[in-house]
Amino acid sequence: MRVVNVIETSDYTILGVESFPIFEEQLSQDVIEEAKENFRKKVLENGGPMDDEQMEEYVEDKYFRQGDFGDIYTVSIVFSEI
């Protein structure tokens, strides 16, 4: 089974993992879109861009980083198999 994970970290410590399991292939695109929307929400809540074009670049890269040394926040989308 494939799982889409949205992982939040702060200063390299995991704050949370939200997992979106893909049970049937025909539902996979719906699950991936749900995970992407969750990713977008977390980016916006943590100072991400309000510009749609820049947001889509983060979604395409599956990674967002905010902050500098000692105060780094990240959100990423990671696919896994279990």
Backbone as a ProteinNet text record, in pm:
[ID]
protein_1_A
[PRIMARY]
MRVVNVIETSDYTILGVESFPIFEEQLSQDVIEEAKENFRKKVLENGGPMDDEQMEEYVEDKYFRQGDFGDIYTVSIVFSEI
[TERTIARY]
84.3	0	89	49.6	120.3	58.9	144	100.1	163.7	83.4	133.6	141.2	260.1	281.7	311.9	250.9	284.2	356.1	485.2	570.8	611.5	589.2	629	745.7	845.4	957.3	987.9	1048.4	1098.2	1233.2	1334	1470.4	1507.6	1466.9	1500.4	1434.9	1332.9	1254	1117.4	1068.8	939.3	828.4	747.8	632.4	508.6	499.8	383.1	394.5	321.5	312.4	165.2	113.9	-22.3	-11.5	-72.4	-61.1	-194.1	-183.3	-299.1	-280.2	-339.8	-320.9	-397	-335.8	-398	-432.8	-561.3	-605.6	-635.6	-694.3	-730.4	-671.7	-620.2	-553.4	-644.3	-772.7	-860.5	-883.1	-853.5	-870.9	-741	-631.9	-501.3	-492.6	-547.7	-537.1	-613.1	-727.9	-804.6	-725.6	-660.5	-581.8	-461.6	-395	-279.5	-323	-436.1	-486.6	-520.1	-575.5	-604.9	-476.1	-372	-242.7	-182.4	-192.7	-139.5	-213.1	-343.3	-421.1	-379.7	-353.4	-305	-169.2	-82.2	48.8	33.2	-52.6	-75.9	-122.1	-214.2	-268.1	-157.3	-71.3	38.2	138.6	166.4	257.5	199.8	73.3	10	4.6	-21.7	-28.1	106.9	213.2	347.4	427.2	359.8	429.5	463.6	400.6	429.8	371.2	395.3	355.5	204.4	157.7	17.3	1	110.5	112.8	88.8	-12.9	-47.5	65.2	135.4	243.2	357.4	395.5	502.2	457.4	330.9	279	285.8	249.7	252.8	395.4	494	633.5	668	623.2	646.6	576.7	454.3	379.9	451.2	497.3	568.5	697.4	769.8	892.6	865.9	740.7	699.3	778.2	818.4	902.5	888.8	878	874.2	963.7	1043.3	1131.6	1117.4	1106.3	1092.8	1189.7	1262.4	1348.7	1495.2	1574.9	1719.6	1771.5	1900	1967.5	1895.7	1868.9	1809.5	1659.6	1599.5	1455.7	1405.7	1418.4	1384.7	1258	1161.1	1036.3	1029.1	993.8	977.2	848.4	796	684.8	723.6	702	733.5	629.4	618.3	532.5	624.3	600.1	685.1	595.2	625.1	552.5	626.8	551.8	614.6	530.3	589.6	522.6	524.4	411.2	409.2	347.4
-117.3	0	123.7	223.1	352.3	446	530.8	630.5	764	870.1	1004.8	1068.9	1113	1172.6	1321.3	1402	1543.8	1557.7	1592.7	1593.4	1736.5	1776.7	1909.3	1893.6	1980.2	1980.6	2123.3	2133.1	2260.9	2233	2303.2	2280.8	2132.5	2068.5	1928.4	1830	1873.4	1785.5	1769.4	1648.2	1624.2	1677.8	1767	1821.5	1736.6	1682.2	1601.8	1534.5	1425.3	1351.4	1321.1	1363.3	1327.6	1237.1	1119.7	1019.2	1002.3	984.9	967.7	837.1	727	597.9	589.3	522	497.9	349.3	319.1	180.1	124.1	205.8	160.1	255.9	201.5	283	392	362.6	463.4	582.4	569	677.6	754	710.7	767.4	916.8	964.7	1107.1	1191.2	1142.4	1213.7	1223.7	1116	1113.6	1207.1	1204.7	1291.7	1438.3	1471.8	1609.9	1651.9	1560.6	1590.5	1620.1	1542.6	1564.5	1697.6	1729.9	1857.1	1974.9	1962.5	2070.1	2087.6	1978	1983.4	2053.3	2020.2	2083.6	2234.6	2275.2	2418.1	2490.2	2428.4	2487.9	2512	2412.6	2425.3	2533.4	2541.7	2645.1	2783.9	2802.8	2933.5	2969.4	2871.3	2895.2	2935.6	2902.6	2927.7	3025.2	3124.1	3233.2	3211	3114.9	3088.5	3193.4	3179	3281.4	3288.2	3406.9	3424	3416.8	3415.8	3410.7	3266.6	3244.4	3110	3043	3120.5	3064.5	3012.2	3090.9	3047	2926.8	2928.4	2814.6	2687.2	2695.9	2577	2525.9	2615.4	2570.5	2486.8	2531.9	2453.5	2318.4	2317.6	2191.7	2098.7	2152.7	2071.6	2013.9	2095.7	2050.3	1959.4	1964.3	1887.5	1927.4	2054.3	2099.5	2249.8	2290.9	2431.8	2450.1	2556.7	2587.6	2735	2762.3	2898.8	2916.6	3026.6	3058.1	3035.4	3072.6	3061.9	2977	2976.9	2897.5	2905.1	2791	2786.3	2805.5	2839.6	2860.5	2823	2696	2649	2564.1	2598.5	2523.7	2466.8	2339.2	2278.2	2197.7	2186	2095.8	2023.6	1893.4	1818.4	1711.8	1673.2	1563.2	1447.8	1333.7	1216.3	1095.5	1026.7	905.1	785.7	688.7	568	446	332.8	202.8	126	68.5	-18.1	-150.9
0	0	0	-78.4	-80.6	21.8	78.3	175.2	137.6	141.7	120.1	258.5	297.3	429.3	415.6	502.4	512.5	646.1	639.8	758.5	790.5	916.5	965.3	1061.3	1046.3	1140.4	1183.9	1300.1	1349.7	1411.9	1366.8	1414.5	1408.2	1298.8	1270	1365.6	1438.6	1524.6	1459.9	1450.7	1388.2	1477.6	1421.7	1492.4	1469.1	1349.5	1317.9	1184.1	1172.2	1046.7	1023.9	911.3	873.3	752.1	763.5	658.6	585.8	455.6	369.4	292.4	339.4	272.5	140.4	45.7	-84.5	-88.8	-77.1	-73.3	-211.2	-297.8	-431.2	-534	-641.9	-742.6	-799.8	-818.2	-876.6	-784.4	-657	-562	-536.7	-595	-561.5	-588.6	-699.1	-730.3	-628.6	-581.7	-479.3	-349.4	-312	-188.1	-200.3	-314.3	-336.1	-330.8	-390.3	-385.7	-243.1	-163.1	-23.3	54.5	29.4	94.9	50.4	-77	-127.4	-64.6	-48.4	13.9	160.2	228.4	366.4	371.1	277.2	265.1	246.1	151	125	251.2	322.5	445.5	547.5	566.7	663.7	621.1	492.3	442.1	470.4	439	462.1	610.6	695.8	840.7	897.6	827.4	879.3	794.3	741.6	674.5	530.1	467.3	327	235.1	105.5	8.3	-10.1	-40.8	-75.5	-227.6	-299.1	-444.9	-490.9	-574.5	-620.5	-697.9	-779.8	-861	-773.5	-674.2	-584.1	-500.9	-456.9	-380.5	-463.3	-589.9	-674.9	-695.8	-691.8	-698.3	-575.2	-458	-335.2	-343.4	-392.8	-404.4	-501.8	-613.1	-712.3	-653.3	-575.3	-510.7	-391.6	-340.9	-222.5	-98	-91.4	19.3	40	166.3	204.2	325.6	323.1	436	470.7	599.9	649	765	765.2	878.5	850.7	953.2	945.7	1060.6	1078.3	1180.7	1315	1374.2	1506.7	1509.7	1396.8	1392.1	1253	1217.7	1084.4	1090.7	1008.3	997.2	856.3	844.5	712.7	707.3	586.2	556.2	429.7	426.8	306.6	281.6	155.6	115.1	80	144.1	123.3	92.7	-15.3	-49.6	8.5	59.4	114.2	81.3	96.4	74.4	205	238.8	357.9	323.7
[MASK]
++++++++++++++++++++++++++++++++++++++++++++++++++++++++++++++++++++++++++++++++++

